[in-house]
């Protein structure tokens, strides 16, 4: 509580996925997020530029009611349900749990706003299923998630829920997860977020290697590849994170001492 947080946006006051803002305790990460990528940030040819409207918002964490979703950039659906007290008093019920899966399906098909995410669904032997094995349909798009949803709707067990693993951030994006966390008394979601784009942009934009940035760690993603990560805080209620000031990124870069953006040691 009382931690300094930052949020980088390309437009002042811009909202995040489904209107939810997210913050990081890393100033250099927020600076990079405020820049506009000219092409894919996951490419070695990636470039980024600071726009006239690029802004970094300074804020303070104002609550201790924080639900830490995971120590890793990915998590099983079962672990999420356990955190949300699935089928326990005050916890998430099966109907709301199914809405999490519906949201993931809608993100894959483009029916819900937001970028891509990594996920795996395994069979009873623990072997990953092939997303291309799902029948194609224009009128009623199907995905591995929608097929898994049908199975979970029939079974409803945590054992079945163990067969789905996805990027932690996608569960934080899910409105049903946010509703369940609020119902349990939490005011902020916290989780390690992927920062793959930072690997190719940090040095070009700030002149600092990504792993030398303050607040950036190294972790494995769902594919087993090492990637840069950073902590993300997602407030669920007004007042959980209190805005302090907003500064244009161009002005901030003129004023900040680059050594302050580097990790200690």
Phi, psi and omega in degrees: 000138183088006181290143173285134178231159182221154179217123179259130179225154176277345178224129180304133177079005181297145178264161181268201180301128181053034175079001182269126178277152175226148186230159176227148175281003181256112178297313180299327177296316179297322178299315180295318179296335181283345181277159179261120176286135180275342174206194186301127178288350179265014180249145178294341177271006183300142176232162176211147179225148177275124179277161174301335182261356180302131187223143172246122178265129176264139183209173178230136174290131189234027180205155174252004182272075188245131175258112177275115186286321184195161171269356185235169181281357177222161185202152177278155176299324179297318180296321177298315181296322177297317178299327182267015175056053182305126178062016175255165183302124180083353183267182182289140177261179185293323180299316179289325178297322179293332179291334174296314181294322178297321179295315179300316178300316182293328177293320180294319184274355179085007179280344175240139184291143178136166183277187181284164176212159179265143177203159172222144171239129182250157177274187183295341179266001181084010180271135180298138176274153181273120179301333181283355180279351182282133180303139182274140178206130175286319188282326181220080185302136178245153176221171173300327180293318181292324176293320177296322179300318178299319180293316181291327178297323180284320186267307177069019184260156176292332176299317177293320181298337179294343185278356177245127175232139181210166175306136183301323185297331182292327177289324177296329178288335188292122180304324181294326175293316179298317179298317182294320179296318177299317180299328180275001175097006179276151181240349181215140170259140179230139181194156173282132184249147177290144180223044186302321180298328182298334182299326184256353185250329188306311183291323180291323184272320186246348183075022182228134175299144187302321183282355174267356180284140177297128177091002178256133179238169177250135180210166175270143175268188185295337178270001180084007180271145177283130181221157173284145180224164174210157178287143175233139176243125181244101179292141180254344181225155175296138177093346178292326173233124186257121178296143178249305177198162175237133183233134175298136183300322180300320178290320181298318181293333177286331187263329188284144172277118185303333179296335180287345180269353181269148176292152180295142178083000000 
